[in-house]
Amino acid sequence: MARSLIDNPRARGFFYQALLVVALAAAMAAGWRNAVANMQARGIPMGLDFWDQTAGFNINQSLISYSALSSYGRAFVVGLLNTLLVSAISIALATPLGFAVGVARLSPNWILAKIALVYVEAMRNTPLLLQLLFWYNAVLKSLPGPRQSLDWGGLVLANNRGLFLPRPVLGEGAWAIGLALAAGLLAALAWAVHVRRRQILTGERAPVGWFALAAILVPPVAAYFAAGRPVAFSLAHLQGFNLTGGLQLYPEFAALVFGLVTYTAAFIAEIVRAGVLAVSYGQTEAASALGLSRGQRMRLVVVPQAMRLIAPPLTSQYLNIVKNSSLAVFVGYPDLVLIFAGTVLNQTHAAVQVMAITMGVYLAISLVIALALNLFNARFALKER
């Protein structure tokens, strides 16, 4: 019986895998016992008792109310929201920029193609940290003071204290605008689905872009006037030695977004270029024979086919944006790493708990993004018949 088990490859495979699992479990248990013994010997907290304790430090950029009297748990939430904010904005800006640069690299215009090439090579072959320091120290910190702010029509002001944009002030009835916008988005989506189904059945394609634009813009504008124009804008203006009003984007935030966007867009551009070139040239010739313009060929024929090649590596770039946002510590932007894995860890000395929570958060964010992109990619995957 024992001999038959030894000669059975499947049984041997299970046996060796079980040995590996036992060895890993033993190593993890030994490591945990060693960590607990060392933490107890040094008086390091073992649990999460520090979570509700007073933090005792301020954070200058926060999406929610926060003060030095807030708890460590609230400081964690502030850092998490700041990380999600800069990641979402960077993804939203890097994607269209990367697509534009990638298409520009394939442009028949020699000058445009070479400019795109220089941009891609310069961004991809210099360290991201160096680019962040360049944006922060060489660009934003070198701007003039508030009294000599760069002024673009009174709407946007720039100085060494950040960028100042118009800040919307919502009045009574502003909810109607948001409701109208949501209704317009749903109408545009429903129309796009209807047009796609109709095209599959009849081969005819109705316009989508203009209808979607009208559906998104007209209802909110109508609701704005119907509700008595409940939205106003606060503009930044000089008062004393500083600017008041408006929406201030601090130099740390702006430098991090500029760096992440320009750096990641270069990689997205190469992904887009490779995806477009992978589409058979016969597809382009067939589209030309139908009388489609170059823009129509790219938008209706080439890019939809290229997306099944573009989407998978695009997921990696989105994940890189989230992970690279941790470099915010070098420009002083209060993200999750700076606040929780930095200040909170130094004050509480709960290294194991803090680092485990931080790693778990980044893992969860990455898994959510990967899941969303996989669902998006499934739309463009080839279907077996």
Summary of the structure (lengths in Angstrom):
residues: 385
radius of gyration: 26.9
end to end distance: 47.7
largest distance: 91.7
contacts: 1118
relative contact order: 0.13
helix: 70%
strand: 8%
